[in-house]
Structure formats: structure tokens, C-alpha cells
Amino acid sequence: MMSEHGIHSRERLLIPVTRPEILDGQTCYIETDIYAKREVAVLYLDGTGPDKKEAHARATARVHRKLKREIMESLKRSLRVDDSTAQYYFALAEGDLRGALQEFSDDMQWEHTAK
């Protein structure tokens, strides 16, 4: 932080804990930090907690990311291609796995007949 304004402009401030004993008797929540793009333990010192609707949205987003990652891995294995190619065909088919497989198959057939 370069100024006090930096502290007030954030929704929350993440501070490393050097003395874990201050956490005794407290409730920590596991949340996904949108800036760090990873899960972190969050301690609300005022005794409140995360907004339930916001926590549900974060959990849902985490599930969606995991599902998309699994779909992309499956598509990569099925097509025997790299990440970028799998992402291209998935986007081309607007998130439809069968459509992505069909697009790839059509391209391979076209490439074969064009030779």
C-alpha cells in the first residue's frame, strides 16, 4: 500500500498472520480472492461473516470453473490437441462439447479432402 487511500479503496485487506494464536476461538471462512485468484482464509474481526448470497455466488463460480476445467481436459484428451486448440473449438461451439467434437471432426475431414 502506498497510501491510506489504498486501504479504503479495497473491499477488504488481506494481512499475513505471523502469530496464529490470535486466531484461537475465531471463525475463519474459506473464500476465493478475486485478485489473487486462489482460496484464502478470511477472519472477520467484527464478528460478522461473509454475505451468504455472495458466498453462494463464489462457491457456484468455483464449481463452474472446476467443471469447465474438467470439460477442457476431456476435450483435449478426446481431440489429442493442446489447450489453445481445445479452447478454440469449445468457444466455436459456444460451450457445447458435442458441437466442439463435431467442429473438429469437420475441420479434419475438410483438411483431408483438401490435400
Summary of the structure (lengths in Angstrom):
residues: 115
radius of gyration: 22.1
end to end distance: 59.6
largest distance: 70.6
contacts: 226
relative contact order: 0.07
helix: 57%
strand: 10%
